[in-house]
Amino acid sequence: MTHIAETWNELCANAERFQLDPVKFGRLSDFFKTLDPAVFHEFAAGTPGDFPMEKAKAMFPDEKLFELLLLCVVANLDVMIEKYRAEQWPHSMLEGILPDLKCWLDTLERDLGRYGLPPRIFYWCASCIKGKVKSFGRLQGESIHSYYGPCSIYRKTDGELLHLPPFHRNNPPHPDLTPGDKVLNIHIPASGPLLCQDCIDSLKRMCDFSAEYQPAYDYKAIVCYSWLLDPVFQKILKPGSNIIQFQKLGHIFRWEERSQDEEVRWRLWGNTGNQLPLEQLSTENSMKRAVVGHLLNNGHFCEGILIIFKDELPDLFQH
């Protein structure tokens, strides 16, 4: 049975492997001492499985809930290590995903003014522990994923995409991609510049991983869902921007029903992004200036979807 850290010394040792700030993490010591060991074991053991979130919310106010969720993730380092060992995944991939926790903590502390994990990010970190989310260099991803976009997609002879309501009886047969199809899903972590070649290298690593470790998994495409993929950025940013270059790696389209105005403001300005009037938001870089200008002109942002079909990947990798 995989060991779950249950003493403060063990948690501190795990936090060091996650590259967490020892001073900030050390401030959780007093809270940890108040926890009943059996209660903490229940929550920590449930992190890679069916976590009792409602019970945790009932027992701990927001700030302490955030601290509890962080401690539970840190307690499961050995669970993650054992997963990689059992699957014989490269150790470099494990080392690549460990800093993701610190990246989230730094972002959340900036935005929320507190040190810990809200439930939404806790579940993401739990997916990393289970090996569902892995690091492939600049990009992260799920090497087993079902496409859940809003439409069925057909490639036309001119290379454009035709979007139709999924599973409609009047649709042509054999869509190139439809909800439920097997795909590889990529995620863009906030870990530095989004350089195009780094992203292509990550996609190649992800495809090579799939071919070696899950050869029977016949995926149709690589997909990415993100506010960064709204095609409107091609109108408000310079053509040479990293975001535009990333969008042009494949086909993109808007998911109109998924508004991302609040998400964009939170990602760029933290909590103040949705608290201050647009006119008071800082505009010290071209991205922020473009977003503020677009919103002031009654524009909106939606989630975008990037699709790179499997048979398009060899040409992408050659470049």
C-alpha positions in Angstrom: 0.0 0.0 0.0 1.4 3.4 -1.0 2.4 5.6 1.9 0.5 8.8 2.6 2.4 11.4 4.6 0.8 11.9 8.0 3.4 13.7 10.1 4.6 17.2 9.8 8.2 16.2 9.1 7.0 14.0 6.2 4.8 16.8 4.8 7.7 19.2 4.9 9.9 16.7 3.1 7.2 16.3 0.4 6.8 20.0 0.1 10.5 20.3 -0.6 10.1 17.8 -3.5 7.3 19.9 -4.8 9.6 22.9 -4.6 7.3 24.9 -2.3 8.5 27.9 -0.3 9.5 26.4 3.1 8.6 29.6 5.0 5.1 29.8 3.5 4.4 26.1 3.8 5.7 26.2 7.4 2.9 28.6 8.4 0.5 25.7 7.9 2.1 23.9 10.9 -0.2 25.4 13.5 -3.3 24.4 11.5 -2.0 20.9 10.9 -1.5 20.4 14.7 -5.2 21.1 15.2 -6.3 18.3 12.9 -7.4 15.0 14.2 -5.0 12.4 12.7 -7.8 10.1 11.7 -9.7 12.9 10.0 -6.7 14.1 8.1 -6.0 10.5 7.0 -9.5 10.2 5.6 -9.2 13.4 3.6 -5.6 12.7 2.4 -6.5 9.1 1.4 -9.5 10.4 -0.6 -7.5 12.8 -2.6 -6.6 10.4 -5.5 -10.1 8.9 -5.4 -13.5 10.0 -4.1 -12.7 13.1 -2.1 -15.4 14.0 0.5 -15.5 17.7 -0.5 -18.9 18.5 1.0 -17.7 17.1 4.3 -14.5 19.1 4.1 -16.5 22.3 3.3 -18.8 21.7 6.3 -15.9 21.2 8.7 -13.5 24.0 7.6 -14.1 27.7 6.7 -12.8 28.9 3.4 -9.2 29.8 4.5 -8.7 26.6 6.4 -10.3 24.6 3.6 -7.7 25.9 1.2 -5.0 24.9 3.6 -6.4 21.5 4.2 -6.6 20.8 0.4 -3.0 21.8 0.0 -1.9 19.5 2.8 -3.8 16.7 1.2 -2.1 17.1 -2.1 1.3 17.3 -0.5 0.6 14.2 1.5 0.2 12.2 -1.7 3.6 12.6 -3.2 4.4 8.9 -2.8 1.1 8.0 -4.5 2.2 10.0 -7.6 5.7 8.5 -7.5 4.3 5.0 -7.3 1.9 5.7 -10.2 4.9 6.7 -12.4 6.9 3.7 -11.2 4.1 1.3 -11.9 3.4 2.6 -15.4 7.1 2.9 -16.1 6.7 6.5 -17.3 9.9 8.5 -17.7 11.2 10.0 -14.4 11.7 13.3 -16.3 7.9 13.6 -16.7 7.4 13.3 -13.0 10.0 16.0 -12.3 8.3 18.1 -15.0 4.8 18.0 -13.3 6.0 18.5 -9.7 6.6 22.3 -10.0 3.0 22.8 -11.2 1.7 22.9 -7.6 4.0 25.9 -6.8 3.0 27.6 -10.0 -0.7 27.4 -9.0 0.1 28.5 -5.4 2.0 31.6 -6.6 -0.8 32.5 -8.9 -3.6 32.0 -6.4 -1.7 33.8 -3.6 -1.4 36.8 -6.0 -5.0 36.7 -7.0 -6.7 35.6 -3.7 -4.3 36.9 -1.1 -4.1 33.5 0.6 -1.9 30.5 0.5 -3.6 27.2 -0.4 -5.8 25.5 -3.0 -9.5 26.3 -3.8 -11.5 23.2 -4.7 -11.3 23.8 -8.5 -7.5 23.8 -8.5 -7.4 21.0 -5.9 -9.1 18.7 -8.4 -6.6 19.6 -11.1 -3.8 18.8 -8.7 -5.5 15.5 -7.8 -5.5 14.7 -11.5 -1.8 15.3 -11.6 -1.3 12.9 -8.6 -3.3 10.2 -10.4 -1.2 10.6 -13.6 -4.2 11.8 -15.6 -2.5 15.1 -16.2 1.1 14.9 -17.3 3.9 17.2 -18.3 5.2 17.2 -21.9 7.5 20.1 -21.6 6.0 23.6 -22.2 2.5 22.0 -22.4 0.7 19.6 -20.1 -2.0 17.3 -21.1 -4.3 14.3 -20.8 -3.2 11.5 -23.0 -6.6 9.9 -22.7 -9.6 12.2 -23.2 -13.0 12.4 -24.9 -13.7 15.4 -27.1 -16.6 17.3 -25.6 -16.9 20.3 -27.9 -20.3 21.7 -29.0 -20.4 20.3 -32.5 -19.4 17.6 -34.9 -16.6 18.7 -37.3 -16.1 17.8 -40.9 -13.1 18.8 -43.0 -14.0 20.3 -46.4 -11.9 19.9 -49.4 -10.6 23.4 -49.2 -9.2 22.7 -45.7 -11.9 24.7 -43.9 -14.1 23.1 -41.2 -17.8 22.5 -41.2 -19.5 22.6 -37.8 -22.8 20.8 -37.4 -25.0 20.0 -34.3 -23.7 16.6 -33.1 -25.6 13.4 -33.8 -28.2 15.1 -36.0 -30.0 12.7 -38.3 -29.4 15.0 -41.3 -25.6 15.2 -40.8 -23.3 13.6 -43.3 -21.8 10.3 -42.2 -18.4 9.9 -40.7 -17.5 13.2 -39.0 -13.8 13.9 -38.6 -14.5 14.6 -35.0 -17.6 14.4 -32.8 -18.3 14.5 -29.1 -17.1 11.3 -27.4 -14.3 10.7 -29.8 -10.8 9.8 -28.5 -8.4 12.6 -28.5 -5.3 13.9 -26.7 -6.0 17.0 -24.7 -3.4 19.7 -24.0 -3.3 22.4 -21.3 -1.3 25.6 -21.3 0.2 26.2 -17.9 1.1 29.7 -16.8 4.8 28.8 -16.7 6.5 31.3 -19.0 6.5 32.5 -22.6 4.3 30.5 -25.1 7.1 30.0 -27.7 5.8 28.2 -30.8 8.7 25.8 -31.2 8.5 24.8 -27.5 4.8 24.0 -28.0 5.5 21.9 -31.1 8.2 20.0 -29.2 5.7 19.3 -26.5 3.1 18.0 -28.9 5.7 15.7 -30.4 6.6 14.4 -27.0 2.9 13.8 -26.2 2.4 11.9 -29.5 5.5 9.8 -28.9 4.4 9.1 -25.4 1.0 7.9 -26.6 2.6 5.7 -29.3 4.9 4.0 -26.8 2.8 3.7 -23.7 -0.8 3.4 -25.1 -0.3 2.0 -28.6 -3.9 0.7 -28.8 -5.3 4.2 -28.1 -6.5 5.4 -31.6 -7.0 9.1 -31.1 -8.4 11.3 -33.8 -6.9 14.6 -32.9 -5.1 16.8 -30.4 -7.5 19.3 -28.8 -7.1 22.3 -26.5 -9.9 24.4 -24.8 -8.9 27.8 -23.6 -9.7 31.5 -23.3 -6.4 32.0 -25.1 -7.8 30.4 -28.2 -10.6 32.8 -28.9 -10.1 33.8 -32.6 -10.8 37.4 -31.6 -7.2 37.7 -30.4 -6.2 37.5 -34.1 -8.0 40.9 -34.6 -6.7 42.7 -31.5 -3.1 41.4 -31.1 -0.1 41.8 -33.4 0.3 38.9 -35.9 3.6 37.9 -34.5 2.4 37.4 -30.9 3.0 34.1 -29.3 -0.7 33.5 -28.8 -1.5 34.0 -32.5 1.3 31.7 -33.5 0.0 29.1 -31.1 -3.5 29.4 -32.5 -2.1 28.9 -36.0 -0.8 25.4 -35.2 -4.2 24.0 -36.1 -7.8 24.9 -36.6 -9.6 27.1 -34.1 -13.2 28.2 -33.5 -15.2 29.9 -30.9 -17.4 28.1 -28.4 -20.0 31.0 -28.3 -22.0 29.6 -25.4 -19.0 29.8 -23.1 -18.3 33.4 -22.1 -14.8 34.0 -20.9 -14.9 37.7 -20.0 -14.5 37.1 -16.3 -11.9 34.4 -16.8 -9.8 36.7 -19.0 -10.0 39.5 -16.5 -9.1 37.2 -13.6 -6.2 35.6 -15.6 -4.6 39.0 -16.5 -5.4 41.1 -13.4 -6.2 38.6 -10.6 -9.2 39.2 -8.4 -9.1 43.0 -9.0 -9.8 42.3 -12.7 -13.5 41.7 -11.9 -13.7 44.2 -9.1 -12.5 47.4 -10.7 -14.0 49.3 -13.6 -12.3 48.6 -17.0 -11.0 52.1 -17.0 -9.0 51.5 -13.8 -7.3 48.3 -14.9 -3.6 48.5 -15.5 -2.5 48.4 -19.2 1.3 48.1 -18.9 1.6 45.6 -21.8 0.1 45.1 -25.2 -2.1 42.1 -24.1 -3.8 44.1 -21.3 -4.3 47.1 -23.6 -5.8 45.0 -26.3 -8.2 43.3 -23.8 -9.3 46.5 -22.1 -9.9 48.2 -25.5 -11.9 45.2 -26.8 -14.2 45.1 -23.7 -14.6 48.9 -23.7 -15.8 48.6 -27.3 -18.5 46.2 -26.2 -16.5 43.2 -27.3 -16.6 39.9 -25.5 -14.4 36.8 -25.1 -15.4 33.2 -25.5 -13.7 29.9 -25.0 -11.8 28.8 -28.1 -11.0 25.3 -29.3 -7.8 24.3 -31.1 -7.9 21.1 -33.2 -5.0 19.4 -34.8 -6.0 16.2 -36.6 -3.8 13.2 -36.3 -2.9 13.1 -40.0 -1.8 16.8 -39.8 0.8 16.2 -37.2 3.7 14.8 -39.4 3.8 18.0 -41.4 3.7 20.1 -38.2 6.6 18.2 -36.7 8.6 18.5 -39.9 8.6 22.3 -39.5 
